[in-house]
Amino acid sequence: MATADTFDAAAALGYERWRRAVDRLWRESVLCREGRLAGRERVRAARRRRNLQKVVRRALADYHRLELERQRTHR
């Protein structure tokens, strides 16, 4: 039972991490789309978006892995 609780807590944490990363990526994309950024700031914003995309992919992969492990243990 403790293992199931651990997986549930880890999956919930992974989901929250993914959700926050998606939210930050969305906000950054909206700011860039509005076009209020000047030269260097645009380059920095593009780098931030790429980094956020990596965080989103990593968080989703971790969440998916935890969910699969949790489902295997609940069978």
WOLIN-V207500 format. One record per backbone hydrogen bond with DSSP energy under -1.0 kcal/mol. CO is the residue of the C=O (numbers start at 1). NH is the residue of the N-H. E is the energy in kcal/mol with one decimal. If there is no record, write none. Layout:
<<CO,NH,E> <CO,NH,E>>
This chain:
<<1,5,-2.1> <2,6,-2.2> <3,7,-2.6> <4,8,-2.6> <5,9,-2.5> <6,10,-2.7> <7,11,-2.9> <8,12,-2.3> <9,13,-2.3> <10,14,-2.6> <11,15,-2.5> <12,16,-2.3> <13,17,-2.4> <14,18,-2.3> <15,19,-2.7> <16,20,-2.5> <17,21,-2.2> <18,22,-2.5> <19,23,-2.2> <20,24,-2.5> <21,25,-2.4> <22,26,-2.5> <23,27,-2.4> <24,28,-2.4> <25,29,-2.4> <26,30,-2.4> <27,31,-2.3> <28,32,-2.1> <29,33,-2.4> <30,34,-2.0> <38,42,-2.0> <39,43,-1.4> <40,44,-2.3> <41,45,-2.5> <42,46,-2.2> <43,47,-2.0> <44,48,-2.4> <45,49,-2.5> <46,50,-2.3> <47,51,-2.5> <48,52,-2.7> <49,53,-2.5> <50,54,-1.8> <51,55,-2.1> <52,56,-2.6> <53,57,-2.4> <54,58,-2.7> <55,59,-2.8> <56,60,-2.5> <57,61,-2.3> <58,62,-2.5> <59,63,-2.6> <60,64,-2.6> <61,65,-2.5> <62,66,-2.5> <63,67,-2.4> <64,68,-2.4> <65,69,-2.4> <66,70,-2.5> <67,71,-2.5> <68,72,-2.2> <69,73,-1.9> <70,74,-1.3>>
